[in-house]
Amino acid sequence: VEFVESGGGLVQPGESLRLSCATSGFAFNNNVMSWYRQTPGKERELVARMFLDGSPPYYADSVKGRFTISRDNAKSMLYLQMNALKPEDTGAYLCGPLWRTFWGQGTLVTVSS
């Protein structure tokens, strides 16, 4: 099982980024997938979640209206479009299904002027 997050970087407030998560080794199509944010000294925070039954995605209040989660089942890929970025969006972003218990470094997003 593998998760490879990419697309992070250093941007100014108000700019956009698109994160990607390449997955392998499990049935991506059959799993609810999520994006999380990890910042030093804080617990991992659920940012967005995409369900399988057509229900609207979940977004943390802090990102509603600015972030959009999407998936490509044919490619086993998860995406997070991040618009109007704010300094408080800074952190390492990681993706995974509900059962993911091992975590890598993710992709680092830094929003700073």
MODELLER restraints for C-alpha pairs under 7 A, 6 or more apart:
rsr = mdl.restraints
at = mdl.atoms
rsr.add(forms.Gaussian(group=physical.xy_distance, feature=features.Distance(at['CA:1:A'], at['CA:24:A']), mean=5.59, stdev=0.5))
rsr.add(forms.Gaussian(group=physical.xy_distance, feature=features.Distance(at['CA:1:A'], at['CA:25:A']), mean=4.14, stdev=0.5))
rsr.add(forms.Gaussian(group=physical.xy_distance, feature=features.Distance(at['CA:1:A'], at['CA:26:A']), mean=6.22, stdev=0.5))
rsr.add(forms.Gaussian(group=physical.xy_distance, feature=features.Distance(at['CA:2:A'], at['CA:23:A']), mean=5.48, stdev=0.5))
rsr.add(forms.Gaussian(group=physical.xy_distance, feature=features.Distance(at['CA:2:A'], at['CA:24:A']), mean=5.22, stdev=0.5))
rsr.add(forms.Gaussian(group=physical.xy_distance, feature=features.Distance(at['CA:2:A'], at['CA:25:A']), mean=6.33, stdev=0.5))
rsr.add(forms.Gaussian(group=physical.xy_distance, feature=features.Distance(at['CA:3:A'], at['CA:21:A']), mean=6.46, stdev=0.5))
rsr.add(forms.Gaussian(group=physical.xy_distance, feature=features.Distance(at['CA:3:A'], at['CA:22:A']), mean=5.73, stdev=0.5))
rsr.add(forms.Gaussian(group=physical.xy_distance, feature=features.Distance(at['CA:3:A'], at['CA:23:A']), mean=4.67, stdev=0.5))
rsr.add(forms.Gaussian(group=physical.xy_distance, feature=features.Distance(at['CA:3:A'], at['CA:24:A']), mean=6.89, stdev=0.5))
rsr.add(forms.Gaussian(group=physical.xy_distance, feature=features.Distance(at['CA:4:A'], at['CA:21:A']), mean=5.39, stdev=0.5))
rsr.add(forms.Gaussian(group=physical.xy_distance, feature=features.Distance(at['CA:4:A'], at['CA:22:A']), mean=5.05, stdev=0.5))
rsr.add(forms.Gaussian(group=physical.xy_distance, feature=features.Distance(at['CA:4:A'], at['CA:23:A']), mean=6.47, stdev=0.5))
rsr.add(forms.Gaussian(group=physical.xy_distance, feature=features.Distance(at['CA:5:A'], at['CA:20:A']), mean=5.67, stdev=0.5))
rsr.add(forms.Gaussian(group=physical.xy_distance, feature=features.Distance(at['CA:5:A'], at['CA:21:A']), mean=4.36, stdev=0.5))
rsr.add(forms.Gaussian(group=physical.xy_distance, feature=features.Distance(at['CA:5:A'], at['CA:22:A']), mean=6.48, stdev=0.5))
rsr.add(forms.Gaussian(group=physical.xy_distance, feature=features.Distance(at['CA:5:A'], at['CA:94:A']), mean=6.34, stdev=0.5))
rsr.add(forms.Gaussian(group=physical.xy_distance, feature=features.Distance(at['CA:5:A'], at['CA:95:A']), mean=6.98, stdev=0.5))
rsr.add(forms.Gaussian(group=physical.xy_distance, feature=features.Distance(at['CA:5:A'], at['CA:106:A']), mean=5.37, stdev=0.5))
rsr.add(forms.Gaussian(group=physical.xy_distance, feature=features.Distance(at['CA:5:A'], at['CA:107:A']), mean=5.48, stdev=0.5))
rsr.add(forms.Gaussian(group=physical.xy_distance, feature=features.Distance(at['CA:6:A'], at['CA:19:A']), mean=5.75, stdev=0.5))
rsr.add(forms.Gaussian(group=physical.xy_distance, feature=features.Distance(at['CA:6:A'], at['CA:20:A']), mean=5.27, stdev=0.5))
rsr.add(forms.Gaussian(group=physical.xy_distance, feature=features.Distance(at['CA:6:A'], at['CA:21:A']), mean=6.39, stdev=0.5))
rsr.add(forms.Gaussian(group=physical.xy_distance, feature=features.Distance(at['CA:6:A'], at['CA:107:A']), mean=5.30, stdev=0.5))
rsr.add(forms.Gaussian(group=physical.xy_distance, feature=features.Distance(at['CA:7:A'], at['CA:18:A']), mean=5.97, stdev=0.5))
rsr.add(forms.Gaussian(group=physical.xy_distance, feature=features.Distance(at['CA:7:A'], at['CA:19:A']), mean=4.50, stdev=0.5))
rsr.add(forms.Gaussian(group=physical.xy_distance, feature=features.Distance(at['CA:7:A'], at['CA:20:A']), mean=6.07, stdev=0.5))
rsr.add(forms.Gaussian(group=physical.xy_distance, feature=features.Distance(at['CA:7:A'], at['CA:107:A']), mean=6.75, stdev=0.5))
rsr.add(forms.Gaussian(group=physical.xy_distance, feature=features.Distance(at['CA:8:A'], at['CA:17:A']), mean=6.96, stdev=0.5))
rsr.add(forms.Gaussian(group=physical.xy_distance, feature=features.Distance(at['CA:8:A'], at['CA:19:A']), mean=6.30, stdev=0.5))
rsr.add(forms.Gaussian(group=physical.xy_distance, feature=features.Distance(at['CA:8:A'], at['CA:107:A']), mean=5.21, stdev=0.5))
rsr.add(forms.Gaussian(group=physical.xy_distance, feature=features.Distance(at['CA:8:A'], at['CA:108:A']), mean=5.09, stdev=0.5))
rsr.add(forms.Gaussian(group=physical.xy_distance, feature=features.Distance(at['CA:8:A'], at['CA:109:A']), mean=4.77, stdev=0.5))
rsr.add(forms.Gaussian(group=physical.xy_distance, feature=features.Distance(at['CA:9:A'], at['CA:108:A']), mean=6.19, stdev=0.5))
rsr.add(forms.Gaussian(group=physical.xy_distance, feature=features.Distance(at['CA:9:A'], at['CA:109:A']), mean=5.05, stdev=0.5))
rsr.add(forms.Gaussian(group=physical.xy_distance, feature=features.Distance(at['CA:9:A'], at['CA:110:A']), mean=6.08, stdev=0.5))
rsr.add(forms.Gaussian(group=physical.xy_distance, feature=features.Distance(at['CA:10:A'], at['CA:109:A']), mean=6.20, stdev=0.5))
rsr.add(forms.Gaussian(group=physical.xy_distance, feature=features.Distance(at['CA:10:A'], at['CA:110:A']), mean=4.69, stdev=0.5))
rsr.add(forms.Gaussian(group=physical.xy_distance, feature=features.Distance(at['CA:10:A'], at['CA:111:A']), mean=5.93, stdev=0.5))
rsr.add(forms.Gaussian(group=physical.xy_distance, feature=features.Distance(at['CA:11:A'], at['CA:110:A']), mean=6.29, stdev=0.5))
rsr.add(forms.Gaussian(group=physical.xy_distance, feature=features.Distance(at['CA:11:A'], at['CA:111:A']), mean=5.04, stdev=0.5))
rsr.add(forms.Gaussian(group=physical.xy_distance, feature=features.Distance(at['CA:11:A'], at['CA:112:A']), mean=6.33, stdev=0.5))
rsr.add(forms.Gaussian(group=physical.xy_distance, feature=features.Distance(at['CA:12:A'], at['CA:111:A']), mean=5.37, stdev=0.5))
rsr.add(forms.Gaussian(group=physical.xy_distance, feature=features.Distance(at['CA:12:A'], at['CA:112:A']), mean=5.07, stdev=0.5))
rsr.add(forms.Gaussian(group=physical.xy_distance, feature=features.Distance(at['CA:12:A'], at['CA:113:A']), mean=5.04, stdev=0.5))
rsr.add(forms.Gaussian(group=physical.xy_distance, feature=features.Distance(at['CA:13:A'], at['CA:84:A']), mean=6.82, stdev=0.5))
rsr.add(forms.Gaussian(group=physical.xy_distance, feature=features.Distance(at['CA:13:A'], at['CA:85:A']), mean=5.28, stdev=0.5))
rsr.add(forms.Gaussian(group=physical.xy_distance, feature=features.Distance(at['CA:13:A'], at['CA:86:A']), mean=5.03, stdev=0.5))
rsr.add(forms.Gaussian(group=physical.xy_distance, feature=features.Distance(at['CA:13:A'], at['CA:87:A']), mean=6.43, stdev=0.5))
rsr.add(forms.Gaussian(group=physical.xy_distance, feature=features.Distance(at['CA:13:A'], at['CA:111:A']), mean=5.83, stdev=0.5))
rsr.add(forms.Gaussian(group=physical.xy_distance, feature=features.Distance(at['CA:13:A'], at['CA:112:A']), mean=6.15, stdev=0.5))
rsr.add(forms.Gaussian(group=physical.xy_distance, feature=features.Distance(at['CA:13:A'], at['CA:113:A']), mean=6.46, stdev=0.5))
rsr.add(forms.Gaussian(group=physical.xy_distance, feature=features.Distance(at['CA:14:A'], at['CA:84:A']), mean=4.04, stdev=0.5))
rsr.add(forms.Gaussian(group=physical.xy_distance, feature=features.Distance(at['CA:14:A'], at['CA:85:A']), mean=4.87, stdev=0.5))
rsr.add(forms.Gaussian(group=physical.xy_distance, feature=features.Distance(at['CA:14:A'], at['CA:86:A']), mean=6.49, stdev=0.5))
rsr.add(forms.Gaussian(group=physical.xy_distance, feature=features.Distance(at['CA:15:A'], at['CA:83:A']), mean=6.27, stdev=0.5))
rsr.add(forms.Gaussian(group=physical.xy_distance, feature=features.Distance(at['CA:15:A'], at['CA:84:A']), mean=5.44, stdev=0.5))
rsr.add(forms.Gaussian(group=physical.xy_distance, feature=features.Distance(at['CA:15:A'], at['CA:85:A']), mean=5.60, stdev=0.5))
rsr.add(forms.Gaussian(group=physical.xy_distance, feature=features.Distance(at['CA:16:A'], at['CA:82:A']), mean=5.41, stdev=0.5))
rsr.add(forms.Gaussian(group=physical.xy_distance, feature=features.Distance(at['CA:16:A'], at['CA:83:A']), mean=4.39, stdev=0.5))
rsr.add(forms.Gaussian(group=physical.xy_distance, feature=features.Distance(at['CA:16:A'], at['CA:84:A']), mean=6.07, stdev=0.5))
rsr.add(forms.Gaussian(group=physical.xy_distance, feature=features.Distance(at['CA:16:A'], at['CA:85:A']), mean=6.14, stdev=0.5))
rsr.add(forms.Gaussian(group=physical.xy_distance, feature=features.Distance(at['CA:17:A'], at['CA:81:A']), mean=6.19, stdev=0.5))
rsr.add(forms.Gaussian(group=physical.xy_distance, feature=features.Distance(at['CA:17:A'], at['CA:82:A']), mean=5.17, stdev=0.5))
rsr.add(forms.Gaussian(group=physical.xy_distance, feature=features.Distance(at['CA:17:A'], at['CA:83:A']), mean=6.68, stdev=0.5))
rsr.add(forms.Gaussian(group=physical.xy_distance, feature=features.Distance(at['CA:18:A'], at['CA:79:A']), mean=6.94, stdev=0.5))
rsr.add(forms.Gaussian(group=physical.xy_distance, feature=features.Distance(at['CA:18:A'], at['CA:80:A']), mean=5.64, stdev=0.5))
rsr.add(forms.Gaussian(group=physical.xy_distance, feature=features.Distance(at['CA:18:A'], at['CA:81:A']), mean=4.46, stdev=0.5))
rsr.add(forms.Gaussian(group=physical.xy_distance, feature=features.Distance(at['CA:18:A'], at['CA:82:A']), mean=5.91, stdev=0.5))
rsr.add(forms.Gaussian(group=physical.xy_distance, feature=features.Distance(at['CA:19:A'], at['CA:79:A']), mean=5.50, stdev=0.5))
rsr.add(forms.Gaussian(group=physical.xy_distance, feature=features.Distance(at['CA:19:A'], at['CA:80:A']), mean=4.98, stdev=0.5))
rsr.add(forms.Gaussian(group=physical.xy_distance, feature=features.Distance(at['CA:19:A'], at['CA:81:A']), mean=6.40, stdev=0.5))
rsr.add(forms.Gaussian(group=physical.xy_distance, feature=features.Distance(at['CA:20:A'], at['CA:77:A']), mean=6.93, stdev=0.5))
rsr.add(forms.Gaussian(group=physical.xy_distance, feature=features.Distance(at['CA:20:A'], at['CA:78:A']), mean=5.82, stdev=0.5))
rsr.add(forms.Gaussian(group=physical.xy_distance, feature=features.Distance(at['CA:20:A'], at['CA:79:A']), mean=4.58, stdev=0.5))
rsr.add(forms.Gaussian(group=physical.xy_distance, feature=features.Distance(at['CA:20:A'], at['CA:80:A']), mean=6.60, stdev=0.5))
rsr.add(forms.Gaussian(group=physical.xy_distance, feature=features.Distance(at['CA:21:A'], at['CA:77:A']), mean=5.54, stdev=0.5))
rsr.add(forms.Gaussian(group=physical.xy_distance, feature=features.Distance(at['CA:21:A'], at['CA:78:A']), mean=4.95, stdev=0.5))
rsr.add(forms.Gaussian(group=physical.xy_distance, feature=features.Distance(at['CA:21:A'], at['CA:79:A']), mean=6.19, stdev=0.5))
rsr.add(forms.Gaussian(group=physical.xy_distance, feature=features.Distance(at['CA:21:A'], at['CA:95:A']), mean=6.43, stdev=0.5))
rsr.add(forms.Gaussian(group=physical.xy_distance, feature=features.Distance(at['CA:22:A'], at['CA:76:A']), mean=6.48, stdev=0.5))
rsr.add(forms.Gaussian(group=physical.xy_distance, feature=features.Distance(at['CA:22:A'], at['CA:77:A']), mean=4.90, stdev=0.5))
rsr.add(forms.Gaussian(group=physical.xy_distance, feature=features.Distance(at['CA:22:A'], at['CA:78:A']), mean=6.77, stdev=0.5))
rsr.add(forms.Gaussian(group=physical.xy_distance, feature=features.Distance(at['CA:23:A'], at['CA:76:A']), mean=5.68, stdev=0.5))
rsr.add(forms.Gaussian(group=physical.xy_distance, feature=features.Distance(at['CA:23:A'], at['CA:77:A']), mean=6.16, stdev=0.5))
rsr.add(forms.Gaussian(group=physical.xy_distance, feature=features.Distance(at['CA:24:A'], at['CA:76:A']), mean=6.99, stdev=0.5))
rsr.add(forms.Gaussian(group=physical.xy_distance, feature=features.Distance(at['CA:28:A'], at['CA:73:A']), mean=6.74, stdev=0.5))
rsr.add(forms.Gaussian(group=physical.xy_distance, feature=features.Distance(at['CA:28:A'], at['CA:76:A']), mean=5.65, stdev=0.5))
rsr.add(forms.Gaussian(group=physical.xy_distance, feature=features.Distance(at['CA:29:A'], at['CA:73:A']), mean=5.50, stdev=0.5))
rsr.add(forms.Gaussian(group=physical.xy_distance, feature=features.Distance(at['CA:31:A'], at['CA:97:A']), mean=6.00, stdev=0.5))
rsr.add(forms.Gaussian(group=physical.xy_distance, feature=features.Distance(at['CA:32:A'], at['CA:50:A']), mean=5.91, stdev=0.5))
rsr.add(forms.Gaussian(group=physical.xy_distance, feature=features.Distance(at['CA:32:A'], at['CA:51:A']), mean=4.98, stdev=0.5))
rsr.add(forms.Gaussian(group=physical.xy_distance, feature=features.Distance(at['CA:32:A'], at['CA:52:A']), mean=6.03, stdev=0.5))
rsr.add(forms.Gaussian(group=physical.xy_distance, feature=features.Distance(at['CA:32:A'], at['CA:97:A']), mean=5.66, stdev=0.5))
rsr.add(forms.Gaussian(group=physical.xy_distance, feature=features.Distance(at['CA:32:A'], at['CA:98:A']), mean=6.56, stdev=0.5))
rsr.add(forms.Gaussian(group=physical.xy_distance, feature=features.Distance(at['CA:33:A'], at['CA:49:A']), mean=5.78, stdev=0.5))
rsr.add(forms.Gaussian(group=physical.xy_distance, feature=features.Distance(at['CA:33:A'], at['CA:50:A']), mean=5.50, stdev=0.5))
rsr.add(forms.Gaussian(group=physical.xy_distance, feature=features.Distance(at['CA:33:A'], at['CA:51:A']), mean=6.96, stdev=0.5))
rsr.add(forms.Gaussian(group=physical.xy_distance, feature=features.Distance(at['CA:33:A'], at['CA:96:A']), mean=5.57, stdev=0.5))
rsr.add(forms.Gaussian(group=physical.xy_distance, feature=features.Distance(at['CA:33:A'], at['CA:97:A']), mean=4.53, stdev=0.5))
rsr.add(forms.Gaussian(group=physical.xy_distance, feature=features.Distance(at['CA:33:A'], at['CA:98:A']), mean=6.80, stdev=0.5))
rsr.add(forms.Gaussian(group=physical.xy_distance, feature=features.Distance(at['CA:34:A'], at['CA:48:A']), mean=5.57, stdev=0.5))
rsr.add(forms.Gaussian(group=physical.xy_distance, feature=features.Distance(at['CA:34:A'], at['CA:49:A']), mean=4.15, stdev=0.5))
rsr.add(forms.Gaussian(group=physical.xy_distance, feature=features.Distance(at['CA:34:A'], at['CA:50:A']), mean=6.22, stdev=0.5))
rsr.add(forms.Gaussian(group=physical.xy_distance, feature=features.Distance(at['CA:34:A'], at['CA:95:A']), mean=5.54, stdev=0.5))
rsr.add(forms.Gaussian(group=physical.xy_distance, feature=features.Distance(at['CA:34:A'], at['CA:96:A']), mean=5.50, stdev=0.5))
rsr.add(forms.Gaussian(group=physical.xy_distance, feature=features.Distance(at['CA:34:A'], at['CA:97:A']), mean=6.17, stdev=0.5))
rsr.add(forms.Gaussian(group=physical.xy_distance, feature=features.Distance(at['CA:35:A'], at['CA:46:A']), mean=6.34, stdev=0.5))
rsr.add(forms.Gaussian(group=physical.xy_distance, feature=features.Distance(at['CA:35:A'], at['CA:47:A']), mean=5.52, stdev=0.5))
rsr.add(forms.Gaussian(group=physical.xy_distance, feature=features.Distance(at['CA:35:A'], at['CA:48:A']), mean=5.23, stdev=0.5))
rsr.add(forms.Gaussian(group=physical.xy_distance, feature=features.Distance(at['CA:35:A'], at['CA:49:A']), mean=6.39, stdev=0.5))
rsr.add(forms.Gaussian(group=physical.xy_distance, feature=features.Distance(at['CA:35:A'], at['CA:93:A']), mean=6.76, stdev=0.5))
rsr.add(forms.Gaussian(group=physical.xy_distance, feature=features.Distance(at['CA:35:A'], at['CA:94:A']), mean=5.69, stdev=0.5))
rsr.add(forms.Gaussian(group=physical.xy_distance, feature=features.Distance(at['CA:35:A'], at['CA:95:A']), mean=4.42, stdev=0.5))
rsr.add(forms.Gaussian(group=physical.xy_distance, feature=features.Distance(at['CA:35:A'], at['CA:96:A']), mean=6.71, stdev=0.5))
rsr.add(forms.Gaussian(group=physical.xy_distance, feature=features.Distance(at['CA:36:A'], at['CA:44:A']), mean=6.45, stdev=0.5))
rsr.add(forms.Gaussian(group=physical.xy_distance, feature=features.Distance(at['CA:36:A'], at['CA:45:A']), mean=5.38, stdev=0.5))
rsr.add(forms.Gaussian(group=physical.xy_distance, feature=features.Distance(at['CA:36:A'], at['CA:46:A']), mean=4.49, stdev=0.5))
rsr.add(forms.Gaussian(group=physical.xy_distance, feature=features.Distance(at['CA:36:A'], at['CA:47:A']), mean=5.07, stdev=0.5))
rsr.add(forms.Gaussian(group=physical.xy_distance, feature=features.Distance(at['CA:36:A'], at['CA:93:A']), mean=5.59, stdev=0.5))
rsr.add(forms.Gaussian(group=physical.xy_distance, feature=features.Distance(at['CA:36:A'], at['CA:94:A']), mean=5.16, stdev=0.5))
rsr.add(forms.Gaussian(group=physical.xy_distance, feature=features.Distance(at['CA:36:A'], at['CA:95:A']), mean=6.04, stdev=0.5))
rsr.add(forms.Gaussian(group=physical.xy_distance, feature=features.Distance(at['CA:37:A'], at['CA:44:A']), mean=5.73, stdev=0.5))
rsr.add(forms.Gaussian(group=physical.xy_distance, feature=features.Distance(at['CA:37:A'], at['CA:45:A']), mean=5.13, stdev=0.5))
rsr.add(forms.Gaussian(group=physical.xy_distance, feature=features.Distance(at['CA:37:A'], at['CA:46:A']), mean=6.51, stdev=0.5))
rsr.add(forms.Gaussian(group=physical.xy_distance, feature=features.Distance(at['CA:37:A'], at['CA:47:A']), mean=6.42, stdev=0.5))
rsr.add(forms.Gaussian(group=physical.xy_distance, feature=features.Distance(at['CA:37:A'], at['CA:91:A']), mean=5.92, stdev=0.5))
rsr.add(forms.Gaussian(group=physical.xy_distance, feature=features.Distance(at['CA:37:A'], at['CA:92:A']), mean=5.54, stdev=0.5))
rsr.add(forms.Gaussian(group=physical.xy_distance, feature=features.Distance(at['CA:37:A'], at['CA:93:A']), mean=4.55, stdev=0.5))
rsr.add(forms.Gaussian(group=physical.xy_distance, feature=features.Distance(at['CA:37:A'], at['CA:94:A']), mean=6.33, stdev=0.5))
rsr.add(forms.Gaussian(group=physical.xy_distance, feature=features.Distance(at['CA:38:A'], at['CA:44:A']), mean=4.67, stdev=0.5))
rsr.add(forms.Gaussian(group=physical.xy_distance, feature=features.Distance(at['CA:38:A'], at['CA:45:A']), mean=6.35, stdev=0.5))
rsr.add(forms.Gaussian(group=physical.xy_distance, feature=features.Distance(at['CA:38:A'], at['CA:91:A']), mean=5.54, stdev=0.5))
rsr.add(forms.Gaussian(group=physical.xy_distance, feature=features.Distance(at['CA:38:A'], at['CA:92:A']), mean=5.05, stdev=0.5))
rsr.add(forms.Gaussian(group=physical.xy_distance, feature=features.Distance(at['CA:38:A'], at['CA:93:A']), mean=6.36, stdev=0.5))
rsr.add(forms.Gaussian(group=physical.xy_distance, feature=features.Distance(at['CA:39:A'], at['CA:91:A']), mean=4.91, stdev=0.5))
rsr.add(forms.Gaussian(group=physical.xy_distance, feature=features.Distance(at['CA:39:A'], at['CA:92:A']), mean=6.41, stdev=0.5))
rsr.add(forms.Gaussian(group=physical.xy_distance, feature=features.Distance(at['CA:46:A'], at['CA:60:A']), mean=6.82, stdev=0.5))
rsr.add(forms.Gaussian(group=physical.xy_distance, feature=features.Distance(at['CA:47:A'], at['CA:59:A']), mean=5.77, stdev=0.5))
rsr.add(forms.Gaussian(group=physical.xy_distance, feature=features.Distance(at['CA:47:A'], at['CA:60:A']), mean=5.12, stdev=0.5))
rsr.add(forms.Gaussian(group=physical.xy_distance, feature=features.Distance(at['CA:48:A'], at['CA:57:A']), mean=6.96, stdev=0.5))
rsr.add(forms.Gaussian(group=physical.xy_distance, feature=features.Distance(at['CA:48:A'], at['CA:58:A']), mean=5.33, stdev=0.5))
rsr.add(forms.Gaussian(group=physical.xy_distance, feature=features.Distance(at['CA:48:A'], at['CA:59:A']), mean=4.45, stdev=0.5))
rsr.add(forms.Gaussian(group=physical.xy_distance, feature=features.Distance(at['CA:48:A'], at['CA:60:A']), mean=6.34, stdev=0.5))
rsr.add(forms.Gaussian(group=physical.xy_distance, feature=features.Distance(at['CA:48:A'], at['CA:69:A']), mean=6.53, stdev=0.5))
rsr.add(forms.Gaussian(group=physical.xy_distance, feature=features.Distance(at['CA:49:A'], at['CA:57:A']), mean=5.59, stdev=0.5))
rsr.add(forms.Gaussian(group=physical.xy_distance, feature=features.Distance(at['CA:49:A'], at['CA:58:A']), mean=5.01, stdev=0.5))
rsr.add(forms.Gaussian(group=physical.xy_distance, feature=features.Distance(at['CA:49:A'], at['CA:59:A']), mean=6.71, stdev=0.5))
rsr.add(forms.Gaussian(group=physical.xy_distance, feature=features.Distance(at['CA:50:A'], at['CA:57:A']), mean=4.75, stdev=0.5))
rsr.add(forms.Gaussian(group=physical.xy_distance, feature=features.Distance(at['CA:50:A'], at['CA:58:A']), mean=6.64, stdev=0.5))
rsr.add(forms.Gaussian(group=physical.xy_distance, feature=features.Distance(at['CA:50:A'], at['CA:69:A']), mean=6.80, stdev=0.5))
rsr.add(forms.Gaussian(group=physical.xy_distance, feature=features.Distance(at['CA:51:A'], at['CA:57:A']), mean=6.37, stdev=0.5))
rsr.add(forms.Gaussian(group=physical.xy_distance, feature=features.Distance(at['CA:66:A'], at['CA:82:A']), mean=6.14, stdev=0.5))
rsr.add(forms.Gaussian(group=physical.xy_distance, feature=features.Distance(at['CA:66:A'], at['CA:83:A']), mean=5.10, stdev=0.5))
rsr.add(forms.Gaussian(group=physical.xy_distance, feature=features.Distance(at['CA:66:A'], at['CA:84:A']), mean=6.19, stdev=0.5))
rsr.add(forms.Gaussian(group=physical.xy_distance, feature=features.Distance(at['CA:67:A'], at['CA:80:A']), mean=6.67, stdev=0.5))
rsr.add(forms.Gaussian(group=physical.xy_distance, feature=features.Distance(at['CA:67:A'], at['CA:81:A']), mean=5.45, stdev=0.5))
rsr.add(forms.Gaussian(group=physical.xy_distance, feature=features.Distance(at['CA:67:A'], at['CA:82:A']), mean=4.54, stdev=0.5))
rsr.add(forms.Gaussian(group=physical.xy_distance, feature=features.Distance(at['CA:67:A'], at['CA:83:A']), mean=6.04, stdev=0.5))
rsr.add(forms.Gaussian(group=physical.xy_distance, feature=features.Distance(at['CA:68:A'], at['CA:80:A']), mean=5.62, stdev=0.5))
rsr.add(forms.Gaussian(group=physical.xy_distance, feature=features.Distance(at['CA:68:A'], at['CA:81:A']), mean=5.04, stdev=0.5))
rsr.add(forms.Gaussian(group=physical.xy_distance, feature=features.Distance(at['CA:68:A'], at['CA:82:A']), mean=6.68, stdev=0.5))
rsr.add(forms.Gaussian(group=physical.xy_distance, feature=features.Distance(at['CA:69:A'], at['CA:79:A']), mean=5.70, stdev=0.5))
rsr.add(forms.Gaussian(group=physical.xy_distance, feature=features.Distance(at['CA:69:A'], at['CA:80:A']), mean=4.59, stdev=0.5))
rsr.add(forms.Gaussian(group=physical.xy_distance, feature=features.Distance(at['CA:69:A'], at['CA:81:A']), mean=6.42, stdev=0.5))
rsr.add(forms.Gaussian(group=physical.xy_distance, feature=features.Distance(at['CA:70:A'], at['CA:78:A']), mean=5.99, stdev=0.5))
rsr.add(forms.Gaussian(group=physical.xy_distance, feature=features.Distance(at['CA:70:A'], at['CA:79:A']), mean=5.15, stdev=0.5))
rsr.add(forms.Gaussian(group=physical.xy_distance, feature=features.Distance(at['CA:70:A'], at['CA:80:A']), mean=6.45, stdev=0.5))
rsr.add(forms.Gaussian(group=physical.xy_distance, feature=features.Distance(at['CA:71:A'], at['CA:77:A']), mean=5.69, stdev=0.5))
rsr.add(forms.Gaussian(group=physical.xy_distance, feature=features.Distance(at['CA:71:A'], at['CA:78:A']), mean=4.38, stdev=0.5))
rsr.add(forms.Gaussian(group=physical.xy_distance, feature=features.Distance(at['CA:71:A'], at['CA:79:A']), mean=5.87, stdev=0.5))
rsr.add(forms.Gaussian(group=physical.xy_distance, feature=features.Distance(at['CA:72:A'], at['CA:78:A']), mean=6.43, stdev=0.5))
rsr.add(forms.Gaussian(group=physical.xy_distance, feature=features.Distance(at['CA:85:A'], at['CA:111:A']), mean=6.76, stdev=0.5))
rsr.add(forms.Gaussian(group=physical.xy_distance, feature=features.Distance(at['CA:86:A'], at['CA:111:A']), mean=6.10, stdev=0.5))
rsr.add(forms.Gaussian(group=physical.xy_distance, feature=features.Distance(at['CA:87:A'], at['CA:111:A']), mean=4.65, stdev=0.5))
rsr.add(forms.Gaussian(group=physical.xy_distance, feature=features.Distance(at['CA:87:A'], at['CA:112:A']), mean=5.75, stdev=0.5))
rsr.add(forms.Gaussian(group=physical.xy_distance, feature=features.Distance(at['CA:89:A'], at['CA:111:A']), mean=6.78, stdev=0.5))
rsr.add(forms.Gaussian(group=physical.xy_distance, feature=features.Distance(at['CA:90:A'], at['CA:109:A']), mean=5.26, stdev=0.5))
rsr.add(forms.Gaussian(group=physical.xy_distance, feature=features.Distance(at['CA:90:A'], at['CA:110:A']), mean=4.65, stdev=0.5))
rsr.add(forms.Gaussian(group=physical.xy_distance, feature=features.Distance(at['CA:90:A'], at['CA:111:A']), mean=5.53, stdev=0.5))
rsr.add(forms.Gaussian(group=physical.xy_distance, feature=features.Distance(at['CA:91:A'], at['CA:108:A']), mean=5.80, stdev=0.5))
rsr.add(forms.Gaussian(group=physical.xy_distance, feature=features.Distance(at['CA:91:A'], at['CA:109:A']), mean=5.40, stdev=0.5))
rsr.add(forms.Gaussian(group=physical.xy_distance, feature=features.Distance(at['CA:91:A'], at['CA:110:A']), mean=6.52, stdev=0.5))
rsr.add(forms.Gaussian(group=physical.xy_distance, feature=features.Distance(at['CA:92:A'], at['CA:105:A']), mean=6.89, stdev=0.5))
rsr.add(forms.Gaussian(group=physical.xy_distance, feature=features.Distance(at['CA:92:A'], at['CA:106:A']), mean=5.58, stdev=0.5))
rsr.add(forms.Gaussian(group=physical.xy_distance, feature=features.Distance(at['CA:92:A'], at['CA:107:A']), mean=5.34, stdev=0.5))
rsr.add(forms.Gaussian(group=physical.xy_distance, feature=features.Distance(at['CA:92:A'], at['CA:108:A']), mean=4.27, stdev=0.5))
rsr.add(forms.Gaussian(group=physical.xy_distance, feature=features.Distance(at['CA:92:A'], at['CA:109:A']), mean=6.06, stdev=0.5))
rsr.add(forms.Gaussian(group=physical.xy_distance, feature=features.Distance(at['CA:93:A'], at['CA:106:A']), mean=5.24, stdev=0.5))
rsr.add(forms.Gaussian(group=physical.xy_distance, feature=features.Distance(at['CA:93:A'], at['CA:107:A']), mean=5.27, stdev=0.5))
rsr.add(forms.Gaussian(group=physical.xy_distance, feature=features.Distance(at['CA:93:A'], at['CA:108:A']), mean=6.23, stdev=0.5))
rsr.add(forms.Gaussian(group=physical.xy_distance, feature=features.Distance(at['CA:94:A'], at['CA:106:A']), mean=4.65, stdev=0.5))
rsr.add(forms.Gaussian(group=physical.xy_distance, feature=features.Distance(at['CA:94:A'], at['CA:107:A']), mean=6.73, stdev=0.5))
